[in-house]
Amino acid sequence: MTSRQRTLTATVAAAALGTISACDRDPTGPSGTPAERATSAAAAYVSGLANGTANPETMCELEATTNRPNFRDDGGTLDGCVTAYRNAFRDRTATAAPATVTVGRLRDVPATATHPAGNEAPVTVRTDSPAPWSYTLRMTEQDGHWRVVPLDEAAHARTESTGNPAAQTLERAA
């Protein structure tokens, strides 16, 4: 891991932990550059899921309306989303050893037939298990805030300097 990658990982981890622990801060909101806000929102979202620390209100605020679990039922309202997550998270417990979430370099992506324009990034989650989990996360700006659109599980692979695993995953998913 290069020093730049270590710095980005540490920055994202600190932002995610600060975001999750401080409810009055908005990781998707107006402070910081667009890339910093999108990265912070992505890290907070995946950290909440990976560590079992997500609360329904935070998850719903971090998701685009179309990505909310209640989108088909009521169009993705905030109240419906919170209810759906409360039911889903009822029996969750926080993990003993916290997962480390690393958000890779953001890349601008145009809209497709099924996804809005925005940024995408590879996200890797490392736990005490031998193999990390990888996701491709697409972020879009909605009402002045960065929101998660789809969360696609990817096969974990090393990032090649000439390749973009996030783009390859989205091409397979589209």
C-alpha positions in Angstrom: 0.0 0.0 0.0 1.5 3.3 -1.0 1.7 6.3 1.4 -1.1 8.0 -0.6 -3.4 5.0 -0.2 -2.6 4.8 3.5 -3.4 8.5 3.9 -6.7 8.1 2.0 -7.6 5.0 4.1 -6.9 6.7 7.3 -8.8 9.9 6.3 -11.8 7.8 5.1 -11.8 5.7 8.3 -11.6 8.8 10.5 -14.4 10.5 8.5 -16.6 7.4 8.7 -16.1 6.9 12.4 -16.7 10.6 13.1 -19.8 10.5 10.9 -21.3 7.5 12.5 -20.6 8.6 16.0 -21.8 12.2 15.5 -25.4 12.3 14.6 -25.5 16.1 14.1 -23.0 16.0 11.3 -24.1 15.3 7.7 -21.5 13.2 5.7 -23.3 14.1 2.5 -23.8 17.8 3.2 -22.2 21.0 2.1 -18.8 21.0 3.8 -15.7 19.8 1.9 -15.1 19.2 -1.8 -17.6 17.2 -3.7 -15.2 14.3 -3.8 -14.6 14.5 0.0 -18.3 14.6 0.6 -19.0 11.6 -1.7 -16.2 9.6 -0.2 -17.3 10.3 3.4 -20.9 9.3 2.6 -19.7 6.1 0.9 -17.5 5.2 3.9 -20.2 6.0 6.4 -22.8 3.9 4.6 -20.6 0.8 4.1 -19.1 1.1 7.6 -22.5 1.1 9.1 -23.5 -2.0 7.3 -20.2 -3.8 7.9 -19.9 -3.0 11.6 -23.5 -3.5 12.6 -23.6 0.1 13.8 -25.9 1.5 11.2 -29.0 3.2 12.5 -32.1 3.4 10.2 -32.2 7.2 10.1 -28.6 7.4 9.0 -28.9 4.7 6.4 -32.0 6.3 4.9 -30.4 9.7 4.7 -27.4 8.2 2.9 -29.5 6.4 0.3 -31.0 7.9 -2.8 -34.8 7.5 -2.8 -34.6 4.8 -5.5 -32.2 2.7 -3.4 -34.3 2.7 -0.3 -35.8 -0.7 0.7 -39.4 0.7 0.6 -39.1 2.3 -3.0 -41.6 -0.2 -4.5 -44.0 0.2 -1.6 -44.3 4.0 -1.2 -41.8 5.6 -3.5 -38.9 5.6 -1.1 -40.2 8.0 1.6 -38.0 8.7 4.5 -40.5 7.4 7.1 -41.1 4.2 5.2 -37.4 3.6 4.8 -36.8 4.1 8.5 -39.5 1.6 9.3 -38.1 -1.0 6.9 -34.6 -0.6 8.3 -35.8 -0.8 11.9 -37.5 -4.1 11.1 -34.4 -5.4 9.3 -31.9 -4.2 12.0 -34.0 -5.3 15.0 -31.8 -8.3 15.8 -28.4 -6.9 14.7 -25.5 -6.6 17.0 -22.3 -4.6 16.5 -19.3 -6.7 15.5 -16.7 -7.5 18.0 -13.7 -6.4 15.8 -14.5 -3.4 13.7 -14.2 -3.7 10.0 -11.9 -1.4 8.0 -13.5 0.3 5.0 -11.4 1.6 2.2 -12.9 3.7 -0.5 -10.9 3.8 -3.7 -10.5 6.7 -6.2 -13.8 8.2 -7.3 -14.5 8.3 -11.0 -17.1 10.4 -12.7 -19.6 8.3 -14.5 -22.4 9.3 -16.9 -26.0 8.2 -16.6 -27.1 4.9 -18.0 -30.5 3.5 -18.6 -30.6 2.1 -15.0 -28.2 4.4 -13.1 -28.0 8.2 -12.7 -24.8 10.1 -13.4 -22.5 10.6 -10.5 -19.3 9.1 -9.1 -18.4 5.5 -8.5 -15.7 3.9 -6.4 -14.5 0.5 -5.4 -15.0 -0.1 -1.7 -13.2 -2.8 0.2 -14.2 -4.1 3.6 -11.7 -6.0 5.7 -12.7 -7.9 8.8 -11.1 -10.6 10.9 -12.0 -13.1 8.1 -9.3 -14.1 5.6 -10.9 -12.6 2.5 -12.1 -9.0 2.2 -15.4 -8.0 0.6 -15.5 -5.7 -2.3 -18.3 -3.5 -3.5 -18.7 -1.0 -6.3 -20.6 2.0 -5.0 -22.2 4.7 -7.1 -22.9 8.0 -5.5 -25.1 10.7 -6.9 -25.9 14.2 -5.8 -29.6 14.5 -4.8 -30.9 17.8 -3.3 -27.4 19.0 -2.6 -26.3 15.8 -0.7 -24.4 12.8 -1.8 -26.5 9.6 -1.8 -25.7 5.9 -2.4 -27.4 4.5 -5.5 -26.7 0.8 -6.0 -24.4 -1.4 -3.9 -23.0 -4.1 -6.1 -20.9 -6.9 -4.5 -17.8 -7.5 -6.6 -15.4 -10.3 -6.8 -12.4 -9.2 -4.8 -9.4 -8.6 -7.1 -6.3 -6.5 -6.9 -6.6 -3.2 -8.7 -4.5 -3.2 -11.7 -3.0 0.2 -12.7 -4.5 -0.2 -16.2 -7.9 -1.5 -15.1 -10.9 -0.2 -13.2 -12.7 -3.0 -11.3 -15.5 -0.6 -10.4 -16.3 0.0 -14.1 -16.0 -3.7 -14.9 -18.5 -4.6 -12.1 -21.0 -2.0 -13.2 -20.8 -3.1 -16.8 -21.6 -6.7 -15.7 -24.4 -5.5 -13.5 -26.0 -3.2 -16.2 
